[in-house]
Amino acid sequence: MREFRRGAIGAVSIAAAIALVAVQQVPASAVPKEETYANLLVKKVTGQNANQHMVALQAIADDNGGNRAAGTNGYEQSAEYVAQRLERAGYQVTLDPINFVENWVENSPPVLNQVSPVAKTYTANSEFFTFRPSPAGDVTAQVQAVDLTLPPAPSPSSTSGCEMSDFADFVAGRIALIQRGTCPFVTKVRNAGFAGAVGVIVFNEGQPGRTDAFALDIGEWRAGIPMVFASFAVGNELAANPGTTVRLKVDSTLTLGTDYNVIGETRKGDPNNVVMVGAHLDSVEAGPGINDNGSGTAAILETALQIGNFPVKNKVRFAFWAAEEIGLLGSDQYVEGLTAAERDRIRLYLNFDMVASPNYAYKLYDGDDSDATGAPAGPPGSAQIENQLEDFFTSRGLATVGTDFDGRSDYGPFIAAGIPAGGIFTGAEGIKTPAEAALFGGTAGVAYDACYHQACDTIANPNLTALDVNADAIADSTARYAFNLTAIP
């Protein structure tokens, strides 16, 4: 620092110098730390660098039969790629084991017979089918209906089995009779297992336009009980006679495999306040999955590499999920394995699945249900996350639209556990509307990603403009929450 000698500078000059110093200092003290670091991280996280991670994932797929699906060498090498880069950046890295169905074989047709009050045999693979990948089991027990909506009831769709409260009076040791509708089959089956059911019969709604009983694979086996999917006629008949006893048998061989979630956590930050950022790492078997979800993987990996040395106030935990494409298995098993205290430490979860669709729209998960469509609002704090992301796009002069919390990505287990969540999605097989084309460009009447779950989801598929913008949005929100969680309840 230059030393000013008394008398060398006139009083006016000294006053001017003091004023100048004051002007220079005010912005630094007035700008919140999270604002400063968010701006810095946005500059460091570039679409170009994120694209290099997608290039690497494409090369891995090319070397492994064209995909990076669960249970393959392509997935294993993808996990190694991510883990090695996180380790080099100084993260505490954990390979978190999860199970998935490696093979399932039905050895003989399933059995569903009424035992009492009357004897009746239902026809396998016509009136009912094994709900794949059902574990083997042979049980005889009373059937108990679970919150059914039977015509001519006015409700357009059943919510049977969607909430644990539906099983409040369920008697453990019975077979749960559950109706299709509203929430994923997986949710219904898992809830039945938690309630103590020894078997599950899911039957159709009986609404116009619904395909009746058919073979269906939901990738879910963890209830550990035999499961079948039946026609509306079968379900309606069983529901009409409370106390009916049936025999339910599934003869199958189930083989489980193991994959790994890659979890990287900053070494700095308050461990009692964890900010989680996640994307699924696996592809479908049909292709390399570079938009779905190499794009989300690449964007959060680059964010992790750049924020790793920031003096974060809160722990930041990056999760690269296994086996999302076969039932959200990585994130679901991770959340289920947390203790209550560990869940409480996770203040929010940010999910990024498909952030570079070629015919993109900037969609934010509708945390406050302002769109009033589909699923309800997320847990308290989800609205604030949506608003924070929206503020970023507004600052760039970019529009956004809402997208429903429909349970199709890894945020599902988090919001089910009451953890606030949010994120960005640029569209999958859905069709872009004229209104969206006016907002974001692209082509109305065409899928957001015509290569969704196909072999053509290669490095040529993602839109690099969307990737660049969304990588910046991810960096911005990650940094802000890494330093300030006061907006989150």
C-alpha positions as CSV (number, residue, x, y, z in Angstrom):
1,M,0.0,0.0,0.0
2,R,1.3,3.5,-0.9
3,E,1.8,5.7,2.2
4,F,0.4,9.2,2.0
5,R,2.7,11.8,3.7
6,R,0.9,14.5,5.7
7,G,0.9,17.8,3.7
8,A,1.8,16.2,0.4
9,I,-1.8,16.1,-0.8
10,G,-4.4,18.8,-0.4
11,A,-7.5,18.3,1.7
12,V,-9.7,18.1,-1.4
13,S,-7.5,15.3,-2.9
14,I,-7.6,13.4,0.4
15,A,-11.4,13.6,0.5
16,A,-11.6,12.5,-3.1
17,A,-9.3,9.5,-2.4
18,I,-11.4,8.5,0.6
19,A,-14.6,8.7,-1.4
20,L,-13.1,6.6,-4.2
21,V,-12.0,3.9,-1.7
22,A,-15.5,3.9,-0.2
23,V,-17.1,3.5,-3.6
24,Q,-14.8,0.6,-4.4
25,Q,-15.5,-1.2,-1.1
26,V,-19.3,-0.9,-1.0
27,P,-20.1,-3.4,-3.8
28,A,-17.8,-6.0,-2.3
29,S,-19.5,-5.8,1.1
30,A,-23.1,-5.4,-0.3
31,V,-23.0,-8.4,-2.7
32,P,-23.9,-11.6,-0.8
33,K,-21.3,-14.4,-0.9
34,E,-23.6,-16.7,-2.7
35,E,-24.0,-14.1,-5.5
36,T,-20.3,-13.7,-5.9
37,Y,-19.6,-17.4,-6.0
38,A,-22.6,-18.2,-8.2
39,N,-21.3,-15.7,-10.8
40,L,-17.8,-17.2,-10.6
41,L,-19.0,-20.8,-11.0
42,V,-21.2,-19.9,-14.0
43,K,-18.1,-18.5,-15.7
44,K,-16.1,-21.6,-14.9
45,V,-18.8,-24.2,-16.0
46,T,-19.0,-24.1,-19.8
47,G,-21.1,-26.1,-22.2
48,Q,-17.9,-26.9,-24.2
49,N,-16.3,-28.6,-21.2
50,A,-19.6,-30.4,-20.4
51,N,-19.7,-31.6,-24.0
52,Q,-16.3,-33.3,-23.5
53,H,-17.8,-35.5,-20.8
54,M,-20.6,-36.5,-23.3
55,V,-17.9,-37.3,-25.9
56,A,-16.2,-39.6,-23.3
57,L,-19.5,-41.3,-22.6
58,Q,-20.1,-41.9,-26.3
59,A,-16.6,-43.5,-26.6
60,I,-17.4,-45.8,-23.7
61,A,-20.7,-46.8,-25.3
62,D,-18.8,-47.4,-28.7
63,D,-16.4,-49.7,-26.9
64,N,-19.2,-51.7,-25.2
65,G,-21.8,-52.7,-27.7
66,G,-23.4,-49.3,-28.2
67,N,-24.9,-48.7,-24.7
68,R,-24.2,-47.9,-21.1
69,A,-27.2,-49.8,-19.6
70,A,-27.4,-51.2,-16.1
71,G,-25.5,-54.4,-15.6
72,T,-23.2,-53.8,-18.5
73,N,-19.5,-53.0,-18.9
74,G,-20.6,-49.8,-20.5
75,Y,-22.2,-48.7,-17.2
76,E,-19.3,-49.9,-15.2
77,Q,-16.8,-47.9,-17.2
78,S,-19.1,-44.8,-17.1
79,A,-19.1,-45.1,-13.3
80,E,-15.3,-45.4,-13.3
81,Y,-15.0,-42.3,-15.5
82,V,-17.1,-40.2,-13.1
83,A,-15.5,-41.6,-10.0
84,Q,-11.9,-41.0,-11.2
85,R,-12.6,-37.4,-12.1
86,L,-14.3,-36.7,-8.8
87,E,-11.4,-38.3,-6.9
88,R,-8.9,-36.2,-8.8
89,A,-10.9,-33.1,-7.9
90,G,-10.6,-33.9,-4.2
91,Y,-14.0,-35.3,-3.5
92,Q,-14.9,-38.0,-1.0
93,V,-16.2,-40.6,-3.4
94,T,-18.4,-43.5,-2.5
95,L,-19.5,-46.4,-4.7
96,D,-22.9,-47.2,-3.3
97,P,-24.1,-50.7,-4.2
98,I,-27.6,-51.3,-5.5
99,N,-29.5,-54.3,-6.9
100,F,-31.4,-54.8,-10.1
101,V,-33.0,-57.7,-11.9
102,E,-30.3,-59.4,-13.9
103,N,-32.5,-62.2,-15.1
104,W,-36.0,-63.4,-14.6
105,V,-37.6,-66.7,-15.9
106,E,-41.1,-67.9,-15.5
107,N,-40.9,-71.7,-15.1
108,S,-44.6,-72.4,-15.4
109,P,-47.9,-70.5,-15.8
110,P,-49.2,-68.6,-12.8
111,V,-52.2,-69.8,-10.7
112,L,-55.1,-67.7,-9.4
113,N,-58.0,-69.6,-8.0
114,Q,-60.9,-68.8,-5.7
115,V,-60.9,-71.2,-2.8
116,S,-63.9,-69.9,-0.9
117,P,-66.8,-69.1,-0.6
118,V,-66.9,-70.8,-4.0
119,A,-64.3,-72.6,-6.1
120,K,-63.3,-70.9,-9.3
121,T,-60.2,-71.0,-11.5
122,Y,-59.1,-68.0,-13.6
123,T,-57.3,-68.5,-16.9
124,A,-53.6,-67.7,-16.8
125,N,-52.2,-65.4,-19.5
126,S,-55.7,-64.4,-20.5
127,E,-57.6,-63.2,-17.4
128,F,-54.4,-62.5,-15.5
129,F,-50.7,-62.5,-16.1
130,T,-47.6,-62.7,-13.8
131,F,-46.6,-59.2,-12.9
132,R,-42.9,-59.4,-14.0
133,P,-40.4,-59.7,-12.4
134,S,-42.5,-61.2,-9.6
135,P,-40.6,-63.3,-7.0
136,A,-41.8,-66.9,-6.7
137,G,-44.5,-67.7,-4.1
138,D,-47.4,-69.9,-3.4
139,V,-49.9,-68.4,-0.9
140,T,-53.5,-69.0,0.1
141,A,-55.1,-66.1,1.9
142,Q,-58.0,-63.7,2.1
143,V,-58.2,-60.9,-0.4
144,Q,-58.5,-57.4,1.0
145,A,-59.5,-54.5,-1.3
146,V,-57.4,-51.3,-1.1
147,D,-59.2,-48.0,-1.7
148,L,-61.0,-49.1,-4.9
149,T,-62.9,-46.9,-7.3
150,L,-65.4,-49.1,-9.2
151,P,-67.8,-47.9,-11.9
152,P,-70.2,-46.2,-11.9
153,A,-68.2,-44.1,-9.4
154,P,-67.6,-40.6,-10.8
155,S,-63.8,-40.5,-10.3
156,P,-62.0,-40.8,-13.7
157,S,-59.0,-42.6,-12.2
158,S,-58.2,-44.7,-9.2
159,T,-55.6,-43.8,-6.6
160,S,-55.8,-47.2,-5.0
161,G,-52.5,-48.1,-3.2
162,C,-50.8,-44.8,-4.0
163,E,-50.4,-43.7,-0.4
164,M,-49.6,-45.7,2.7
165,S,-52.7,-44.3,4.2
166,D,-54.7,-46.5,1.8
167,F,-53.4,-49.5,3.8
168,A,-54.3,-48.0,7.3
169,D,-56.8,-50.9,8.0
170,F,-55.0,-53.6,6.0
171,V,-54.5,-56.9,7.8
172,A,-51.0,-58.2,7.4
173,G,-51.0,-61.7,5.9
174,R,-53.7,-61.0,3.4
175,I,-53.5,-60.6,-0.4
176,A,-53.8,-57.0,-1.5
177,L,-56.4,-56.3,-4.2
178,I,-55.2,-53.0,-5.8
179,Q,-56.6,-51.1,-8.8
180,R,-54.5,-49.6,-11.6
181,G,-54.4,-45.8,-11.9
182,T,-52.8,-42.4,-11.1
183,C,-49.4,-43.4,-9.6
184,P,-46.8,-45.9,-10.8
185,F,-47.4,-49.6,-10.4
186,V,-44.1,-49.7,-8.4
187,T,-45.5,-47.4,-5.8
188,K,-48.6,-49.6,-5.3
189,V,-46.6,-52.8,-5.1
190,R,-44.1,-51.4,-2.7
191,N,-46.7,-50.0,-0.4
192,A,-48.5,-53.3,-0.3
193,G,-45.2,-55.0,0.7
194,F,-44.7,-52.5,3.5
195,A,-48.2,-53.1,4.8
196,G,-47.5,-56.8,5.2
197,A,-49.3,-58.2,2.2
198,V,-48.3,-61.8,1.2
199,G,-49.4,-61.3,-2.4
200,V,-50.6,-58.6,-4.8
201,I,-53.4,-58.6,-7.4
202,V,-53.4,-55.4,-9.4
203,F,-56.4,-55.2,-11.7
204,N,-57.5,-52.8,-14.4
205,E,-59.7,-49.7,-13.8
206,G,-62.7,-50.6,-16.0
207,Q,-62.6,-47.1,-17.6
208,P,-63.2,-46.7,-21.4
209,G,-60.0,-46.9,-23.5
210,R,-58.0,-48.9,-20.9
211,T,-56.3,-52.0,-22.3
212,D,-57.3,-54.9,-20.1
213,A,-55.0,-57.6,-18.7
214,F,-51.6,-57.9,-20.4
215,A,-48.1,-59.0,-19.7
216,L,-46.2,-56.2,-17.9
217,D,-42.7,-55.8,-16.5
218,I,-42.2,-53.1,-13.9
219,G,-38.7,-54.0,-12.9
220,E,-39.7,-54.2,-9.2
221,W,-39.3,-57.3,-7.0
222,R,-38.4,-55.8,-3.6
223,A,-41.8,-56.5,-2.0
224,G,-40.6,-60.2,-2.1
225,I,-44.1,-61.5,-2.7
226,P,-45.9,-63.0,-5.7
227,M,-47.7,-60.5,-8.0
228,V,-50.2,-60.8,-10.8
229,F,-51.9,-58.3,-13.1
230,A,-55.6,-59.1,-13.7
231,S,-58.5,-57.9,-15.9
232,F,-61.1,-55.6,-14.5
233,A,-63.7,-58.4,-14.5
234,V,-61.5,-60.5,-12.2
235,G,-60.8,-57.7,-9.9
236,N,-64.4,-56.5,-9.8
237,E,-65.6,-60.0,-9.0
238,L,-63.1,-60.4,-6.1
239,A,-64.0,-56.9,-4.8
240,A,-67.7,-57.8,-4.8
241,N,-67.2,-60.6,-2.3
242,P,-65.3,-59.4,0.8
243,G,-63.5,-62.2,2.6
244,T,-62.9,-64.2,-0.5
245,T,-60.0,-66.6,-0.1
246,V,-57.7,-67.3,-3.1
247,R,-54.7,-69.2,-4.0
248,L,-52.0,-67.2,-5.8
249,K,-48.9,-68.9,-7.2
250,V,-46.0,-67.6,-9.2
251,D,-43.3,-70.1,-10.3
252,S,-40.3,-68.0,-11.3
253,T,-36.5,-67.8,-11.0
254,L,-35.2,-64.4,-10.1
255,T,-31.5,-63.5,-10.4
256,L,-30.2,-60.2,-9.0
257,G,-27.2,-58.2,-10.2
258,T,-25.3,-55.3,-8.5
259,D,-24.4,-51.9,-9.9
260,Y,-23.1,-48.8,-8.1
261,N,-24.3,-45.2,-7.6
262,V,-21.4,-42.9,-7.7
263,I,-21.6,-40.4,-4.8
264,G,-19.1,-37.5,-4.5
265,E,-19.2,-35.1,-1.6
266,T,-17.2,-31.9,-0.9
267,R,-14.8,-32.1,2.0
268,K,-15.8,-28.6,3.0
269,G,-19.2,-27.5,4.3
270,D,-21.6,-28.2,7.1
271,P,-22.4,-31.9,7.2
272,N,-25.8,-31.2,8.8
273,N,-26.8,-29.1,5.8
274,V,-26.4,-31.1,2.6
275,V,-27.2,-29.9,-0.9
276,M,-27.7,-32.8,-3.2
277,V,-27.4,-32.6,-7.0
278,G,-28.2,-35.7,-9.1
279,A,-28.5,-37.2,-12.6
280,H,-28.8,-40.7,-13.7
281,L,-25.8,-42.2,-15.3
282,D,-27.2,-45.3,-17.1
283,S,-28.6,-45.5,-20.6
284,V,-31.2,-47.8,-22.0
285,E,-30.0,-51.0,-23.8
286,A,-31.1,-49.5,-27.2
287,G,-28.4,-46.8,-27.4
288,P,-25.6,-44.8,-25.8
289,G,-28.0,-42.4,-24.0
290,I,-26.0,-39.2,-24.7
291,N,-29.0,-36.8,-24.1
292,D,-30.7,-39.3,-21.8
293,N,-28.9,-38.9,-19.6
294,G,-25.3,-38.1,-20.7
295,S,-26.4,-34.5,-20.8
296,G,-27.4,-34.2,-17.2
297,T,-24.4,-36.3,-16.1
298,A,-22.0,-34.1,-18.0
299,A,-23.5,-30.9,-16.7
300,I,-23.4,-31.8,-13.0
301,L,-20.0,-33.5,-13.3
302,E,-18.5,-30.3,-14.7
303,T,-20.2,-28.3,-12.0
304,A,-18.7,-30.6,-9.4
305,L,-15.2,-30.3,-10.8
306,Q,-15.4,-26.6,-10.8
307,I,-17.0,-26.0,-7.3
308,G,-14.8,-28.6,-5.6
309,N,-12.3,-26.0,-4.2
310,F,-14.9,-23.3,-3.3
311,P,-15.1,-22.6,0.5
312,V,-18.7,-23.8,0.6
313,K,-20.8,-23.2,3.7
314,N,-22.9,-26.4,3.2
315,K,-21.9,-29.8,2.1
316,V,-22.6,-30.4,-1.6
317,R,-23.2,-34.1,-2.6
318,F,-23.3,-35.1,-6.2
319,A,-25.1,-38.3,-7.1
320,F,-24.7,-40.2,-10.4
321,W,-27.5,-42.8,-10.2
322,A,-27.5,-46.4,-11.4
323,A,-30.4,-48.2,-13.0
324,E,-32.8,-45.3,-13.4
325,E,-34.0,-46.6,-16.7
326,I,-35.3,-49.8,-15.1
327,G,-37.2,-48.3,-12.3
328,L,-35.4,-45.5,-10.5
329,L,-33.6,-48.3,-8.6
330,G,-30.4,-46.4,-7.8
331,S,-32.1,-43.3,-6.2
332,D,-34.9,-45.3,-4.6
333,Q,-32.5,-47.8,-2.8
334,Y,-30.3,-44.9,-1.8
335,V,-33.1,-42.9,-0.1
336,E,-34.6,-46.1,1.4
337,G,-31.2,-46.9,3.0
338,L,-30.9,-43.5,4.7
339,T,-31.6,-43.2,8.4
340,A,-34.2,-40.6,9.5
341,A,-31.3,-38.4,10.7
342,E,-29.5,-38.7,7.3
343,R,-32.6,-37.8,5.4
344,D,-33.1,-34.7,7.6
345,R,-29.6,-33.5,6.8
346,I,-30.5,-33.4,3.1
347,R,-32.0,-29.9,2.8
348,L,-32.9,-30.2,-0.9
349,Y,-32.4,-32.3,-4.0
350,L,-31.7,-30.9,-7.5
351,N,-32.4,-33.3,-10.4
352,F,-31.1,-32.9,-14.0
353,D,-32.4,-35.5,-16.5
354,M,-32.2,-34.7,-20.2
355,V,-31.0,-31.1,-20.3
356,A,-30.0,-30.9,-24.0
357,S,-32.9,-32.3,-26.0
358,P,-32.6,-31.3,-29.7
359,N,-36.1,-29.7,-30.0
360,Y,-35.8,-28.4,-26.4
361,A,-38.0,-26.4,-24.1
362,Y,-36.7,-25.0,-20.8
363,K,-39.0,-26.8,-18.4
364,L,-38.7,-26.4,-14.6
365,Y,-40.3,-28.9,-12.2
366,D,-43.5,-27.4,-10.9
367,G,-42.7,-27.2,-7.2
368,D,-45.7,-25.1,-6.3
369,D,-48.2,-26.8,-8.7
370,S,-49.0,-23.4,-10.2
371,D,-49.9,-25.2,-13.4
372,A,-52.6,-27.1,-11.5
373,T,-52.1,-30.2,-13.6
374,G,-51.1,-33.8,-12.7
375,A,-49.1,-34.4,-9.4
376,P,-49.5,-32.0,-6.5
377,A,-46.8,-29.5,-5.3
378,G,-43.5,-30.8,-4.0
379,P,-42.6,-30.8,-0.4
380,P,-42.2,-27.3,1.3
381,G,-39.1,-25.7,-0.3
382,S,-39.8,-27.0,-3.8
383,A,-41.5,-23.8,-4.8
384,Q,-38.5,-21.8,-3.8
385,I,-36.2,-24.0,-5.8
386,E,-38.4,-23.5,-8.9
387,N,-38.4,-19.7,-8.3
388,Q,-34.6,-19.7,-7.9
389,L,-34.1,-21.5,-11.2
390,E,-36.7,-19.3,-12.9
391,D,-34.8,-16.2,-11.7
392,F,-31.7,-17.4,-13.5
393,F,-33.5,-17.9,-16.8
394,T,-35.2,-14.5,-16.4
395,S,-31.8,-12.9,-15.9
396,R,-30.8,-14.2,-19.3
397,G,-34.0,-13.0,-20.9
398,L,-35.2,-16.6,-21.4
399,A,-38.6,-18.0,-20.8
400,T,-39.5,-21.2,-18.9
401,V,-42.5,-23.4,-18.6
402,G,-43.5,-25.8,-15.8
403,T,-43.3,-29.6,-16.0
404,D,-45.1,-31.9,-13.7
405,F,-43.6,-33.9,-10.8
406,D,-44.8,-37.1,-12.6
407,G,-42.4,-39.4,-10.9
408,R,-40.4,-40.3,-14.0
409,S,-37.0,-39.4,-12.7
410,D,-34.8,-39.7,-9.7
411,Y,-36.4,-36.9,-7.7
412,G,-39.3,-39.3,-7.0
413,P,-37.9,-41.0,-3.9
414,F,-36.8,-37.7,-2.5
415,I,-40.1,-36.0,-2.7
416,A,-41.7,-39.2,-1.3
417,A,-39.4,-38.8,1.7
418,G,-40.5,-35.1,2.1
419,I,-37.2,-33.6,0.8
420,P,-37.8,-30.5,-1.3
421,A,-36.7,-30.9,-4.9
422,G,-36.5,-29.2,-8.2
423,G,-34.7,-29.2,-11.5
424,I,-34.6,-28.7,-15.2
425,F,-35.9,-30.9,-18.1
426,T,-35.9,-30.2,-21.8
427,G,-38.4,-32.8,-22.9
428,A,-38.4,-36.5,-24.0
429,E,-40.9,-38.2,-26.3
430,G,-43.6,-35.6,-25.8
431,I,-44.7,-33.3,-28.6
432,K,-43.6,-29.6,-28.6
433,T,-46.6,-27.3,-28.7
434,P,-46.9,-24.2,-30.9
435,A,-46.8,-22.0,-27.8
436,E,-43.5,-23.6,-26.8
437,A,-42.1,-23.2,-30.3
438,A,-42.9,-19.5,-30.1
439,L,-41.0,-19.3,-26.8
440,F,-38.0,-21.5,-27.4
441,G,-37.8,-21.9,-31.2
442,G,-37.6,-25.4,-32.7
443,T,-40.5,-27.2,-34.4
444,A,-44.0,-27.6,-33.1
445,G,-45.7,-30.9,-33.5
446,V,-42.4,-32.8,-33.2
447,A,-41.0,-34.7,-30.2
448,Y,-38.6,-32.8,-28.0
449,D,-36.2,-35.7,-28.6
450,A,-37.1,-37.9,-31.5
451,C,-34.2,-40.2,-30.5
452,Y,-35.5,-40.8,-27.0
453,H,-34.6,-44.3,-25.9
454,Q,-33.2,-45.1,-29.4
455,A,-29.9,-46.0,-30.9
456,C,-29.7,-42.5,-32.5
457,D,-29.3,-40.8,-29.1
458,T,-25.6,-40.3,-29.9
459,I,-23.2,-37.4,-29.5
460,A,-24.9,-35.9,-32.6
461,N,-28.2,-35.7,-30.8
462,P,-28.0,-33.1,-28.0
463,N,-28.5,-29.4,-28.6
464,L,-25.4,-27.7,-27.4
465,T,-27.1,-24.3,-26.9
466,A,-29.5,-25.9,-24.4
467,L,-26.6,-27.7,-22.8
468,D,-24.6,-24.5,-22.3
469,V,-27.5,-22.6,-20.9
470,N,-28.6,-25.4,-18.6
471,A,-25.1,-26.1,-17.4
472,D,-24.9,-22.4,-16.3
473,A,-28.3,-22.6,-14.6
474,I,-27.1,-25.8,-12.7
475,A,-23.9,-24.0,-11.6
476,D,-25.8,-20.9,-10.5
477,S,-28.3,-22.7,-8.3
478,T,-25.7,-25.2,-6.9
479,A,-23.5,-22.4,-5.8
480,R,-26.3,-20.3,-4.3
481,Y,-27.5,-23.2,-2.2
482,A,-23.9,-24.2,-1.3
483,F,-23.6,-20.9,0.5
484,N,-27.1,-20.0,1.6
485,L,-30.1,-22.2,2.5
486,T,-32.2,-19.6,4.3
487,A,-34.9,-19.8,1.5
488,I,-35.4,-23.5,2.2
489,P,-37.6,-24.4,5.1
